[in-house]
Amino acid sequence: MSDDKQMPFRGPAGDDDDGIEDEAQAARAANRFDIRRIIGAVFLVYGVVLTLAGILGSHEVKTKAAGINIDLWTGLAMLVVSGLMIAWALLRPVEHEPPEDRRGSGRLRRAPAT
């Protein structure tokens, strides 16, 4: 009887392969939408725009800030930050915690009112 028991949303009770695949898929989804990748992509887009503006802009605009091409230097700095954020996300991906290592939600629970 216990072998045929169905758990909601999980299939047969003894089938752990689906749980492992689900956890792996959840970890891939978490890595795909990792905030470090999103921030790195935003810095990449703005860095490319500013670098191109610094290279292709007019001479008057380039030397407006005390003779410094601020668009070029800011764009290059943003590209470096972008590379660091994306490298950090790729080198240290989000790992899924096994259920036995989880400690709960962290919320304090009050005793029921009597």
C-alpha positions, 0 to 999 in steps of 0.5 A, spaced: 500 500 500 505 504 501 509 503 495 503 505 491 501 512 495 501 518 491 504 524 494 501 531 491 505 534 485 511 529 486 509 522 484 510 516 487 513 516 494 519 512 493 521 516 486 527 521 488 529 522 481 524 527 480 526 531 486 533 531 484 531 533 477 526 539 480 532 541 484 537 542 479 532 545 474 530 550 480 538 551 481 539 553 474 533 558 474 536 561 480 542 562 476 539 565 470 536 570 474 541 571 479 542 579 481 549 579 479 548 577 472 542 582 471 547 588 474 553 586 470 548 586 464 546 593 465 553 595 467 555 592 460 550 596 456 551 603 459 559 602 459 558 600 451 554 606 450 559 611 454 565 608 451 562 609 444 560 616 446 567 617 448 570 615 442 566 617 437 563 624 440 565 631 438 572 634 441 568 639 444 564 634 448 570 630 450 574 635 453 568 639 456 570 636 463 577 640 464 580 636 458 578 629 460 574 625 456 570 623 462 565 619 457 570 614 455 573 613 462 567 612 465 565 607 460 571 603 461 570 603 468 563 600 467 565 595 463 570 593 468 565 593 473 560 589 469 566 584 467 567 583 475 560 582 476 559 577 471 565 573 473 563 573 480 556 570 478 559 565 473 565 563 478 560 562 484 554 560 482 548 559 486 547 552 489 541 549 492 541 547 499 539 540 501 532 540 505 536 537 511 541 543 511 535 548 511 533 552 518 526 555 516 524 561 514 527 565 520 520 568 522 519 568 529 513 564 531 509 566 537 505 561 541 498 561 540 493 565 544 490 562 550 
